[in-house]
Amino acid sequence: MSIRPLDLLDLPAIARYRNEALTLDSARALTRGHPLGAAGFLAYFNPARHLYAAIANGNGSSILGGIIHTRGETFSKLLYLTPASQLDHPELPALIEHLAGEAGKWGAFHVIAEVDEASDAFTALRKAGFSVYAWQRMWDVSNITESPPFPSEAENENRGEAGPRSEWKRVQSVDLPAIQSLYHQIVPPLLHPVEPAPSRSLGFICSDGMKCYTSVTSGAQGILFTPLIHPEVTGVGARLSALVTGVAERRGRPVYVCVRSYQTWLEPALEDMGAQAAARQAVMVKRLTRLVQEEQPANAVPAGASIQPSHVSRIDTDE
């Protein structure tokens, strides 16, 4: 089976498999829609974007896949595989390896894929060198219209806490140290190389103690929040509800909350709010090996330098 970049001659195959695509970047799918739409396909021919698709042909069948990289990030993301009816194809791991090789050319250190744990793609990804580093679940919070009451001041006093209702505000550059500290308290150290700490002033932070932060991804098709909330925070349901109902310029778009495995204690609060849970997904990562180009051996002793022998005096002891 041959593997090559996607081109315009592959339009019939794309049209045939468009409705069978398995998306592997949930945030992009929920906020920007189908990865094989007309606008998305044309983006593959923009040389300024780190976006690549390949097709594997052979034995009367074709398999397609896409990968994307955001400039400045240390990782790339698999976008989709199609058709879903051939995810058990024996050559699918080779296609995934090919896509990961393109990510290495962009300077990425990792490739990430998000897939339902019951999908046939899970096995293909494992064969291509991917391993699970976390689990996640997407919660649809679009129908939440009212905020549950925050703990009263009297209840806060009984818990030894101070202050009434908290408010969400947009992150400023001055908030970054507090956000990064919160990140290091919540995200397990083994995940730091794959899921780096926030480095830009994006998202929202709760004004009460700086123990609630959420990144936000938005597009024409939806809005996605990925929160980091300290376990000591009380009234979590009220805070999440205030976040969702306070979205400005929503324009009828659905709203989602992504909960990773190190924040699963948030799920009962979302369930109590009436949020709808999607199937659990495995968040998988493949670490890439990068070759150093144009290696130059270093001299053991620089030219013109001399090595003086060391003199060690005898040490007498009282032994």
N, C-alpha and C positions, 0 to 999 in steps of 0.2 A: 504494500500500500504506500502511495506517495503522499507527502504532506507539503503543501505550498500555501503562500499567502492568498487571501481572498481577493478576487478581482471582479470586474463588472460582468464577466461571462458567467459568474456564479449566481446571478440574480434569480434564475429559475429555481435553483436549489434553495435559496433563501426564502423565496415565496412559498415553496412547498413545505419547508420545515418551520416557518415563522411561528406557527401556533403550537409547535412541539418543543419550544426552547425551555430548558431548565436554567433559571437564573441562579447565579452563585454569588451575587452581590446584592443582598437584600435591601440595603439602604438605597442604592441607586434604583432598584426596581420599584420600590414603594414611592419614591419621590420623583422619578423621571420617566417611569413607564417602561414599555417593552424595549429590550435592547436591540431588537431587529426591526424597529420601525424605520420609516424612510429617512428621517433626520439622523437617526443613529447610524444607519448604514453609510451615509455620505461622510460622516465624521471619520471613518476609517481611512479615507483618502486625503485627509488633512495632515501634511507632514509635520506641522507644528505640534500636533497632539501625540501623546504617548498612548496610542490606541491601536491594537493589532488584532486581526482575525485570521484564522487559518482553516483550511479544509483538507480533509483526508479522503482520498478516493481510492476505491479498489473493490474487487469482488462484487461489482454491481451496486455498491452502497457508498454513501457519503456521510461524513461526520464533520460538524463545524464547531468551532469554539472561539471565544474572544477573551482578551485580557486588556486591562487598563492600568495606567500608572499616573499619579498626580505628581507633577514636578516638585521636588523638594522633600517628598516622602521617602521613607526607607523601604516601603513595601509596594507591591503591585497586587491587584485583585483580579481573579478570574471573573469574567462577566457572565458567561453562559456556555452551555453545551447543548447541542441539538443534532438529531432529533432525540426526544426523550425515550422513544421506543427502542433505541439502539445503545442505551447506556451500558449494556453488558457486552458491547462489541470488544473483541480481543485487542484491537488496535487503539482503543480510546486512551489508555495510559500513554502511548507514544505521542498522541496529539497533545495531551496535557503537558508532557515533558517538552514538546516543541514550543508551546506557548510560554512555559516558564523560562525557557532559554531566551526568548525575546525580552522578558522582564530583566534578565541579567544584563542585557545590552543597555538598558536604561539606567543601570546603576542600582537597581533594587536589591535588597538583601534577603527579602522574603516574598513569597506569594501566598495570598490568603484566599480561601474559598469557604463559603457558607452553604451548607447542604443539609437537607433533612436526613436524619440518621437512618431512616428506612429506605432511602433512595439507592438505586443501583450505582449511582455516581460515587457514593461513599467508598465502595470497593475499588473503583477505578482510580480514585484519588489516592487511596492507600498504596496501590500498586505503583503510582507515579511518585511516591516519596512524601506524600502529605501525612501529617499526624494531627490528632485532635489536641488543641491547647485550651479550649473553653467550649461552653455550650451557651446558647442564647435562645430567647423566645421573643417574638414580636407581638405586642399587645395593641389592639385597635381601640383607641380611646376617643374616637370621633363623636360618639353619642353622649359623652359626658357634658352636661350643661350647667350643673350646679356644683359649687365647692362645699364639701362637708365642713362643718365648723372647726376652726382651730381650737386647741385647748385654751380654756379661759385663763385669765391671769391668776385666778385662785388655784386652778389645777396646776398651773406652772409653778406657783409658789409651793404647793404640796410636794412637787417633784424636785424642788430646789432649783427651779429655772426662773429666769426673769424675762419679762417682755411679752407683749401681746403678739398678734398676728404678724407673720413675716411676709415679705414681698420679694418677688423675683425682679432682678434688674439685669440689664445687659452687662456683660463682662467688660471691664476696662483693663488697661495694661497694668495698673496698680494691683489688680486682683490676681494676677498670674502666680505669684509666690504662694498665696493661700490655696489656689486650685491645685498647684503641683504638690503641695503638702498633703492635700486631701487625696489626691491620686495615689501617692506613696503609702498612705494609710489603708487604702482599700484594695488596689490592684496587686495581686501576688507578685513578688519579685521575679519569678520565673517568666512572667508575661511581659515584663518591661521591654525587652529587646524587640518583641513583636508588636506590642501595643504601647508606643511611647507616650510620655506625659504630654498634656496640652502645652503647646508653645506659642499659640497665637490668641489674641483677645477676641475669642468667638464664643457664642453661647450665652447662657444665663446663670446667674449665681444668686442664692438666697441671701438676703441681707441679715438674717439671724445667725450669727456665729460663723458664717462662711463654711458651713458643713454640708451644703447642698449645691451641687453644680450639675449642669447638663449641657452637653454639646447639642447642636441642632443642625440637621441637614434638611434642606427644603428644595422643592422643585415644582414644576407645573402640576404634578400628579399627587403630591402629598408632602407632609411635614413629619420628620422623625426626630424624637428626642432620645438621647442616650445618657441617662443620669448617673452621677456618682453621688451617693447619699450615705453619710456616715451612720453606722448602726445606732449611735446614741440619739439620733434625731427622733423627736416625737411628732405625732400628727402628720405622718408621712402621706397618708391618703389625701389630707387637706392640701398639703403642699403640692402634690402632683396634680390634683384637680385644679388648683389655682394656676398652675403652670399651663395646663391644657386650655382652660377657659379664658386665659389672658392672652392667647395668641392673637396678635394684631394682623390685619389683612389676610385673614384665613381664606377668604373667597371660596368657601364651600369645599376646600380640600380636606381629605381625611387626615387624621393625626394619629401617629403611632408612637409607642414607647418601646425601646429595645432594652431588655434586661439580660445581662450576662450572668454566667454561673456564679460569679463572686458577689452578686447582688440579688440572689434569688429570694431573699427575705422581703423584697419589695412586691413579689407576686401576690401574696394574700391581700395587700392593700389595693392593688389594681383590680383584683377579683371583686373585692367589696365595693369598688367604685362602679362596677358594671362593665369593665373592659373585657374585650373578647381576645382570647389567646390563640395564636397560630401554633402549628406543630413545632416541637423543639428542634433546633438546628445544631449541628456540629460545626464549630468554627475551626477550620483546619489550616495548617501552615506548612509550607515547604521552604526550607532554608536553602539558599543558593550559594554555590561556591564561585568566587570570582578570581580569575587569574590575574596576576600582576604582569602588566605588559612592560617590555623593554627593561628587563632586569639588568642591573649593573652590580657586579660583585664588589664588595668593599675590601680594601687591602687590610690584612691583619695588622700591619705596621705601616703607618704613613711614611711616604718617601722622606728621607732626611732626618727621620727620628731614630733615636737609639733607645735601647732598653737597658736600664741599669739593674744589675743584680741586687736583690734585696739582701740585707744582712740582718739575721735574727740572732740576738744575743741569747746565751744560755740562761734559762730561768731556773733558779734554785728554789726548791720547795722544802718544806719541813716534813714531808712524808717519810 
